[in-house]
Amino acid sequence: MSEALISLPHLDFNLSQIKELLPTSCDIMGVVKANAYGHGAPAIARRLLQRGVRNFGVANIHEAIELRRKGGIDERSEILAFCSPPPSHLPYYLQYRTALTATDPDLLCKASSTAANHGSKLDVHVKVDTGMGRLGLPPNEAMQLLQRVEKDPNLRLCGIYTHFAQGTTDDEFSRSQLARFREMCREFEHWAARPVMKHAAGSGALLCLKDAFLDMVRPGIMLYGCYPAATVSSLIELKPVMQLESRVMLVKTVERGTTLSYNRSWTAPQRTRIATVAAGYADGYHRLLSNRSHVMIRGKLCPQVGNITMDQMMVDIGNDTCIAVGDKVVLFGWQGPCADELATLCNSISYELLCSVSSRVRRTVIS
């Protein structure tokens, strides 16, 4: 059975590295959506809270409820849900004090009615689409939405935010996104005669676009010790928070010409020893890594061979007679290959690899 070790000291280190980049006036929103990128949101959020983080970003209300119930995140801390919900979820935003991302006038109208019916105000952040093309309204429409929120007695405007399409480069397009966002914020704050929390920078912009720090930043992948792009890996030291491990289940000798796994995708070039490992693509170790990756056993990098199956895979350990049943196998982490390297082999990104570590993999927190 596979196990994911979660190092809270490494999380502390990464958070400290991020804080070193920021002015003291800049807040941090810890992005813990998707089960904290596969790491276990309650434990990660609890540790971030202990280290002074008071704002958290999630994808939806279900993730927010988990933080309130299991993560020790009480109502003194703000939770922002990035995705727009169906109207039936709006009462839970009030019950669990979760800020709504406003992108749709119709949803905003329903949010106001829901808040009025419950006799309380609903917190809102307005999302501005400056070039990502995903959620949010263009600046001129977002301005109208902001004014509606500001004037609505049932809503509380807590922030304005946007997201960069090319967050890992200080390029002309990112600069134009930032300029459009800042100009719209200036116009709104002049109209409202008050300042509003503004945030735009995720992990990439934290390293490449310091003008985008504004009032708050939203680090995600950096917290977990991976880089938003290979091009920025030299700019800051980070430590992986997750180590994915398994165990050797069987060791056997195969002769030259022996084929392994489904579709006989690997042929032994000579007599060798094969270790069968209790991990497969159902644990989150992608099938695309078949015959491409290496794992660490007893301090030795060993090639994975044959197609990776749902629950198991094979490793060529050569003539090593020390490796035995029960030995630890590091699939990725601080004692083995890094998640970024494996993601590159899959033509993917570390975000996807970490989020793929499935629920059947036990998370063990190292404090």
Backbone torsions as a table, in degrees:
resi	resn	phi	psi	omega
1	MET	NA	135.6	-179.6
2	SER	-78.4	156.5	-179.7
3	GLU	-142.2	137.1	175.4
4	ALA	-107.1	114.8	174.4
5	LEU	-83.6	132.5	-178.6
6	ILE	-116.0	111.7	-175.3
7	SER	-91.4	106.1	176.3
8	LEU	-69.0	-33.9	173.3
9	PRO	-59.9	-36.2	176.7
10	HIS	-68.4	-37.6	174.9
11	LEU	-61.1	-43.9	177.2
12	ASP	-57.4	-44.4	-178.9
13	PHE	-61.6	-46.9	-178.1
14	ASN	-64.1	-39.9	177.3
15	LEU	-63.4	-40.8	177.7
16	SER	-62.6	-40.0	178.0
17	GLN	-62.1	-40.7	178.6
18	ILE	-66.0	-43.8	-179.7
19	LYS	-60.8	-32.2	178.9
20	GLU	-63.1	-25.0	-178.5
21	LEU	-81.1	-17.1	-166.3
22	LEU	-106.0	148.8	167.5
23	PRO	-68.6	154.8	-176.0
24	THR	-63.6	-21.5	-178.3
25	SER	-80.1	-8.2	-174.5
26	CYS	-93.1	124.9	178.2
27	ASP	-81.5	164.2	177.4
28	ILE	-120.6	130.5	168.5
29	MET	-104.1	115.0	177.6
30	GLY	-77.9	117.6	-178.2
31	VAL	-85.8	112.3	-175.5
32	VAL	-122.3	25.1	177.5
33	LYS	-66.3	166.4	179.3
34	ALA	52.9	48.2	179.9
35	ASN	57.1	42.8	-177.4
36	ALA	54.6	52.6	179.2
37	TYR	53.7	39.0	177.4
38	GLY	88.1	-2.1	-173.2
39	HIS	-89.2	-15.1	-175.7
40	GLY	104.2	94.7	-171.2
41	ALA	-61.8	-44.0	-178.0
42	PRO	-58.6	-45.5	-178.4
43	ALA	-67.9	-40.2	-179.9
44	ILE	-66.8	-47.5	-178.8
45	ALA	-62.9	-39.7	179.4
46	ARG	-60.8	-42.4	-179.9
47	ARG	-68.6	-41.8	178.4
48	LEU	-61.6	-39.7	177.2
49	LEU	-61.5	-42.9	177.9
50	GLN	-62.0	-26.7	-178.9
51	ARG	-97.6	14.3	170.3
52	GLY	100.3	0.5	177.8
53	VAL	-79.6	130.5	-176.1
54	ARG	-119.9	-0.9	179.8
55	ASN	-125.8	138.4	-177.0
56	PHE	-134.2	141.5	178.5
57	GLY	-113.0	130.1	178.3
58	VAL	-130.2	172.2	-179.4
59	ALA	-84.2	-38.9	-171.3
60	ASN	-151.0	178.3	-174.9
61	ILE	-68.6	-30.0	178.7
62	HIS	-61.2	-41.9	178.5
63	GLU	-68.3	-35.5	177.8
64	ALA	-64.9	-42.7	179.7
65	ILE	-61.5	-39.8	178.7
66	GLU	-61.4	-40.3	178.7
67	LEU	-64.6	-42.6	-179.5
68	ARG	-65.9	-40.1	-174.2
69	ARG	-83.9	-38.9	-170.9
70	LYS	-116.1	-18.2	-174.5
71	GLY	-96.1	-2.7	-178.7
72	GLY	71.8	20.9	-179.3
73	ILE	-93.2	99.3	-177.3
74	ASP	-85.5	-176.2	-171.3
75	GLU	-75.6	-0.2	172.0
76	ARG	-76.0	-16.5	177.1
77	SER	-104.8	144.4	179.3
78	GLU	-92.6	140.3	171.2
79	ILE	-119.3	128.5	176.3
80	LEU	-111.2	126.1	174.2
81	ALA	-93.9	122.1	-172.5
82	PHE	-75.4	-30.0	-174.7
83	CYS	-93.8	144.2	178.2
84	SER	-73.4	133.6	-175.5
85	PRO	-93.6	164.3	165.0
86	PRO	-68.4	151.5	-176.9
87	PRO	-55.5	-29.3	-178.3
88	SER	-64.8	-17.7	-179.8
89	HIS	-87.0	-11.8	-172.0
90	LEU	-59.9	-38.1	178.1
91	PRO	-58.5	-30.4	-179.5
92	TYR	-72.8	-26.6	174.6
93	TYR	-62.5	-36.9	177.3
94	LEU	-74.5	-44.4	-176.9
95	GLN	-62.6	-38.0	-176.2
96	TYR	-108.9	21.1	179.0
97	ARG	37.3	69.0	178.4
98	THR	-117.8	133.3	-178.8
99	ALA	-78.5	137.5	-179.5
100	LEU	-89.2	135.6	169.1
101	THR	-84.7	116.8	-177.4
102	ALA	-95.0	121.4	178.1
103	THR	-136.6	-3.5	-169.7
104	ASP	-140.1	120.3	-179.4
105	PRO	-58.0	-36.0	-179.4
106	ASP	-66.0	-44.5	178.2
107	LEU	-63.7	-36.8	179.9
108	LEU	-63.3	-38.6	177.8
109	CYS	-63.2	-43.0	178.1
110	LYS	-66.6	-36.2	178.4
111	ALA	-63.7	-41.2	179.2
112	SER	-64.0	-43.4	179.4
113	SER	-64.3	-41.9	179.6
114	THR	-62.1	-44.6	179.7
115	ALA	-63.3	-41.6	179.5
116	ALA	-62.3	-41.2	-179.9
117	ASN	-65.5	-27.7	-179.5
118	HIS	-95.3	-2.9	177.7
119	GLY	67.6	30.9	178.8
120	SER	-147.1	167.3	179.8
121	LYS	-93.5	144.8	178.2
122	LEU	-104.3	128.4	179.5
123	ASP	-73.8	141.0	-175.4
124	VAL	-137.2	137.1	163.7
125	HIS	-115.6	132.3	178.5
126	VAL	-93.7	128.9	179.9
127	LYS	-94.7	130.3	-179.5
128	VAL	-111.1	126.5	176.9
129	ASP	-89.6	104.2	179.8
130	THR	-101.7	3.5	179.3
131	GLY	154.1	-7.4	177.0
132	MET	-74.5	-34.6	176.8
133	GLY	77.1	16.0	-177.2
134	ARG	-102.6	-104.8	175.7
135	LEU	-89.1	160.5	176.7
136	GLY	106.7	160.3	177.3
137	LEU	-107.0	151.9	175.0
138	PRO	-61.5	158.6	-170.6
139	PRO	-51.4	-41.3	-177.5
140	ASN	-66.5	-39.0	177.6
141	GLU	-75.2	-35.7	177.9
142	ALA	-62.9	-35.4	177.8
143	MET	-60.1	-43.0	178.3
144	GLN	-63.8	-39.8	179.1
145	LEU	-65.5	-42.0	178.0
146	LEU	-59.5	-43.7	-179.7
147	GLN	-65.0	-36.2	176.8
148	ARG	-63.9	-44.4	179.8
149	VAL	-63.3	-44.5	-176.7
150	GLU	-62.2	-34.2	-177.1
151	LYS	-88.0	-13.1	-175.0
152	ASP	-80.6	121.3	-177.9
153	PRO	-69.7	-12.2	-178.5
154	ASN	-97.1	-4.3	-176.5
155	LEU	-121.3	150.6	177.4
156	ARG	-123.9	113.8	179.2
157	LEU	-76.7	114.6	-176.7
158	CYS	-107.4	-15.5	-178.0
159	GLY	-175.3	163.2	174.1
160	ILE	-129.7	134.7	-179.7
161	TYR	-147.8	163.6	176.6
162	THR	-143.4	178.5	-177.7
163	HIS	-142.5	139.8	-176.8
164	PHE	-86.1	140.3	177.4
165	ALA	-77.3	-34.6	179.0
166	GLN	-124.6	71.2	-170.5
167	GLY	-73.4	-8.3	-175.7
168	THR	-104.6	14.6	176.1
169	THR	-139.1	143.6	174.0
170	ASP	-89.3	75.3	-173.4
171	ASP	-111.4	174.9	-175.6
172	GLU	-63.7	-38.5	-178.1
173	PHE	-66.4	-44.3	178.2
174	SER	-62.3	-40.8	177.8
175	ARG	-61.8	-39.6	-179.7
176	SER	-69.2	-36.2	174.7
177	GLN	-59.7	-47.8	-178.6
178	LEU	-63.0	-41.0	-179.5
179	ALA	-63.5	-43.6	178.9
180	ARG	-62.7	-41.3	-178.9
181	PHE	-65.7	-46.3	-177.3
182	ARG	-65.7	-38.9	179.6
183	GLU	-63.7	-44.0	178.8
184	MET	-63.7	-40.6	178.5
185	CYS	-63.3	-40.6	177.8
186	ARG	-60.9	-44.6	-179.2
187	GLU	-63.1	-42.4	-178.5
188	PHE	-68.0	-44.6	-178.5
189	GLU	-64.3	-32.5	174.8
190	HIS	-65.4	-44.1	179.6
191	TRP	-65.1	-43.3	-176.2
192	ALA	-80.4	-15.7	-178.4
193	ALA	58.4	37.1	175.6
194	ARG	-160.4	154.3	176.0
195	PRO	-79.3	152.2	177.3
196	VAL	-131.1	144.6	177.0
197	MET	-59.4	126.4	-179.0
198	LYS	-121.0	133.5	178.2
199	HIS	-146.6	143.0	-176.1
200	ALA	-144.8	-30.8	-168.0
201	ALA	-86.5	123.5	166.1
202	GLY	-94.3	-159.7	-176.0
203	SER	-60.8	-41.8	-178.0
204	GLY	-62.9	-49.7	-179.7
205	ALA	-66.8	-26.2	174.8
206	LEU	-57.4	-34.1	-177.2
207	LEU	-96.4	-24.0	-169.4
208	CYS	-119.6	-14.3	-173.1
209	LEU	-141.6	75.7	-172.7
210	LYS	-65.7	-22.7	176.8
211	ASP	-66.3	-13.9	-177.1
212	ALA	-91.6	5.8	-177.2
213	PHE	-64.0	-40.6	176.6
214	LEU	50.7	-132.7	-175.8
215	ASP	-92.3	-22.3	-176.9
216	MET	-155.8	149.3	175.8
217	VAL	-120.2	159.6	-174.5
218	ARG	-124.8	71.5	178.1
219	PRO	-68.8	136.9	175.0
220	GLY	-122.5	-84.9	-173.1
221	ILE	-59.1	-31.0	179.2
222	MET	-63.9	-35.2	178.5
223	LEU	-58.6	-31.7	-173.7
224	TYR	-95.1	6.8	170.9
225	GLY	87.7	15.3	175.1
226	CYS	-116.3	166.2	-174.6
227	TYR	-104.8	143.5	178.5
228	PRO	-66.2	-19.7	175.0
229	ALA	-163.0	151.8	-179.8
230	ALA	-61.8	-28.5	-176.5
231	THR	-67.2	-15.9	-177.9
232	VAL	-111.1	7.3	-174.5
233	SER	-66.7	-20.6	-179.9
234	SER	-87.1	-5.1	-173.8
235	LEU	-84.8	-18.8	-176.8
236	ILE	-157.4	145.1	174.9
237	GLU	-89.2	130.5	176.2
238	LEU	-130.6	156.2	179.1
239	LYS	-120.4	132.2	-179.6
240	PRO	-62.7	134.3	-179.0
241	VAL	-88.6	-26.3	-180.0
242	MET	-108.9	136.8	167.4
243	GLN	-123.3	120.2	179.6
244	LEU	-94.8	122.8	-175.0
245	GLU	-126.7	158.0	169.9
246	SER	-146.1	-162.5	-176.8
247	ARG	-136.3	151.8	172.3
248	VAL	-74.2	127.2	178.9
249	MET	-97.6	-29.8	-175.0
250	LEU	-156.6	142.3	172.5
251	VAL	-125.4	131.3	178.6
252	LYS	-147.4	158.8	178.1
253	THR	-97.0	134.6	175.6
254	VAL	-121.2	150.8	-178.5
255	GLU	-88.5	160.6	175.4
256	ARG	-54.0	135.7	-179.7
257	GLY	91.2	-7.2	177.5
258	THR	-68.5	135.1	177.6
259	THR	-103.1	151.1	-175.3
260	LEU	-125.7	146.3	167.2
261	SER	67.4	-178.5	-178.9
262	TYR	-58.4	141.6	-179.7
263	ASN	62.9	11.7	176.4
264	ARG	48.6	51.1	-168.9
265	SER	-78.6	-5.4	177.6
266	TRP	-139.1	139.0	178.8
267	THR	-120.8	128.7	-179.2
268	ALA	-64.5	122.4	179.9
269	PRO	-74.9	-19.7	176.9
270	GLN	-158.2	175.2	176.4
271	ARG	-61.4	131.9	-175.1
272	THR	-155.4	171.2	177.9
273	ARG	-106.8	137.9	-177.4
274	ILE	-118.7	129.8	173.9
275	ALA	-104.5	127.7	173.8
276	THR	-92.7	127.4	-172.6
277	VAL	-111.8	140.5	-177.1
278	ALA	-83.6	63.7	175.9
279	ALA	-155.8	142.5	179.5
280	GLY	-151.5	-167.0	-175.1
281	TYR	-69.5	-20.0	175.4
282	ALA	-71.7	-15.1	174.7
283	ASP	-90.3	-12.3	-178.7
284	GLY	110.0	5.4	176.8
285	TYR	-92.9	102.5	-164.9
286	HIS	-58.8	141.0	176.3
287	ARG	-63.1	-26.0	177.8
288	LEU	-62.9	-16.2	178.5
289	LEU	-81.1	-4.1	-177.7
290	SER	-54.3	128.0	178.0
291	ASN	62.8	18.8	-179.0
292	ARG	-124.6	-29.9	-168.7
293	SER	-100.3	173.1	174.0
294	HIS	-128.4	153.7	173.2
295	VAL	-124.5	163.5	-179.0
296	MET	-106.8	122.9	175.4
297	ILE	-130.7	123.2	-179.2
298	ARG	50.6	41.7	177.5
299	GLY	76.5	9.3	-177.4
300	LYS	-118.2	130.4	175.3
301	LEU	-78.5	123.6	-177.2
302	CYS	-122.2	135.6	-178.5
303	PRO	-73.3	137.3	172.1
304	GLN	-78.0	136.9	-176.4
305	VAL	-132.1	148.7	-177.5
306	GLY	78.2	163.4	178.5
307	ASN	-65.5	133.5	174.4
308	ILE	-68.9	131.4	-178.9
309	THR	-102.8	-177.5	-172.8
310	MET	-60.2	-42.1	-172.7
311	ASP	-120.0	-8.8	-172.2
312	GLN	-145.2	162.5	171.7
313	MET	-153.6	165.9	-178.2
314	MET	-114.5	149.8	-178.3
315	VAL	-132.9	135.3	176.8
316	ASP	-85.9	113.5	-179.3
317	ILE	-103.2	10.5	176.8
318	GLY	63.2	-137.0	-179.2
319	ASN	-96.2	13.3	-178.3
320	ASP	-64.4	120.1	179.7
321	THR	-101.0	0.0	179.8
322	CYS	-84.9	-31.8	-178.6
323	ILE	-67.9	131.4	-173.4
324	ALA	-140.1	166.6	176.2
325	VAL	-55.0	133.7	-179.6
326	GLY	97.1	-12.6	-180.0
327	ASP	-64.7	145.2	177.1
328	LYS	-70.3	139.8	175.5
329	VAL	-121.4	121.4	177.4
330	VAL	-94.8	115.3	-179.8
331	LEU	-82.3	-43.7	167.9
332	PHE	-160.3	157.4	-179.7
333	GLY	141.2	-164.8	-173.2
334	TRP	-71.9	-15.2	177.3
335	GLN	-108.2	10.4	-177.3
336	GLY	-151.9	-157.2	176.7
337	PRO	-57.9	151.9	179.0
338	CYS	-92.9	155.2	-177.6
339	ALA	-60.3	-35.7	179.4
340	ASP	-61.5	-40.4	179.7
341	GLU	-64.2	-45.7	180.0
342	LEU	-65.1	-39.0	179.1
343	ALA	-61.7	-39.5	177.8
344	THR	-61.5	-40.2	178.1
345	LEU	-62.8	-28.4	179.0
346	CYS	-89.4	2.4	-172.3
347	ASN	56.1	42.6	-177.4
348	SER	-133.9	-157.7	-179.4
349	ILE	-132.5	157.8	-177.0
350	SER	-61.5	-30.9	177.7
351	TYR	-52.6	-49.6	-177.3
352	GLU	-66.4	-41.0	-178.9
353	LEU	-62.0	-47.0	-178.9
354	LEU	-65.7	-42.3	-179.5
355	CYS	-68.9	-18.1	-179.0
356	SER	-80.7	-14.8	179.3
357	VAL	-63.4	116.2	-164.1
358	SER	-80.2	170.3	-176.5
359	SER	-69.7	-19.0	179.8
360	ARG	-78.0	-10.7	176.0
361	VAL	-82.0	120.2	-179.5
362	ARG	-68.6	130.4	173.6
363	ARG	-93.4	124.9	177.7
364	THR	-117.1	116.3	-175.6
365	VAL	-84.2	129.3	175.1
366	ILE	-105.0	114.9	-174.5
367	SER	-104.0	NA	NA
